[in-house]
Structures are given as structure tokens and as C-alpha cells.
């Protein structure tokens, strides 16, 4: 879908793709001592911590199966460590595939930008839905509730009828408590899943907002 719409992708490779992960790991091991490999180092200091990062990139040709990952042209690795209050963390190593011909510096910048967006999104969920305080932990319940919160957040964000410019938290509570707030949105065509990566759906503003408000009561 991304390629069909002439977009590009940058994806982290995780353990749920074992063959892909192994192929990339081996490629970087084979090139470990090759000086011509594009690498970029960065050290950032601030807020009482120091973060060191080394990004490396290789051509995906001969490593990634184009049938599985169309247009993949670059594979990347980022090694990072952080020191907080003089305590050094373990090495964190992440691998990536991308459809763009990125340099090591560009890969590092793109990943930092991506995490910045995700961190801001998580902060909004915590402020508006107290996600971090949730005590729900059984089976798939945490993932399911997280998905519902994201769906509700995207519906609330799409609301253009609130002329008072209320906070997302107040909008959520208003929608959960007042049928009059919910009803105008019951038939809107909204990409509810938005950042969840899903298709556009016909949302039930009433049910989603109410469910999320009810689950909010499980937090202390």
C-alpha cells in the first residue's frame, strides 16, 4: 500500500521477522571491519543524561528479498548507549530497512524524528487517558485498550465543532457523558485508526468514547 501510493517506508526489524533479522545481522557482521561502510556518530547531552549513538548503513541489494520488501534499498543499524546519573546502560542495537537511499546520518535523524513523534503521541495518551496509570494487565487487554484509546483520540482530534477549544481530556469526558456531544459525529467518515495503521472506518463516536471512559475507571 505504501509503495502503491508512492510513499517511502522506514521500518524497525524485530524478532517476529527472524529470517530478515538474521540476514541483516550477518550482513553487518561481514562488514564490521570495512572502513568504507557509511557510519555516523553522535553524542547528545542534556537533562542530566548523555546519549551516544552510532548509525551504519549498507545497500540492501543481495540481502533483502525484493519480493518480500518491495523497493527496499537500504538496511541500517543503530547502536546506542546512555549514561544517566553516572550509570551506564547496556548497549541497545536496532536494525532497520527503508525504501530510501539514506546515509548513516540521515538514518539517525529519521529514527530520532520518528521516536519524537511517538513520544509526543504517548504523552498525549497519558495526559488525556492516564494510560501509564492503567492497572489492566491480563492477556491482550492492555493492547486492546491502547488501541481503543488511540481510536477515540483520533476521533476527538477530528472534531471541528468545539468552538471553545477545550483540551482533549475535557472533550473525552464531555463525549462520554453527553449524548448531544456525541451524536453529531456518529456518521462521520473518519480514519479512526490513524496512527494505528488501519483503514478508514465508520466510527461509533458514542460507543468508542463511552468504552474508553469506562475503562478509564480502572486506573487509580
Secondary structure, DSSP 4 states (H G I P E B T S, - for coil): -TTTTT---EEEE-TTSHHHHHHHHHHHHHTTT-TTSEEEEEEEEETTEEEEEEEEEEE-TTTS-TTTSTT--EEEEEEEEEEETTEEPPPEEEEEEESS---HHHHHHHHHHHHHHHHHHHHHHHHHH-GGG----STTHHHHHHHHHHHHHHHHHT----TT---HHHHHHHHHH-HHHHHTTTT-EE-TTGGG----EE--HHHHHHHHHHHHTT--
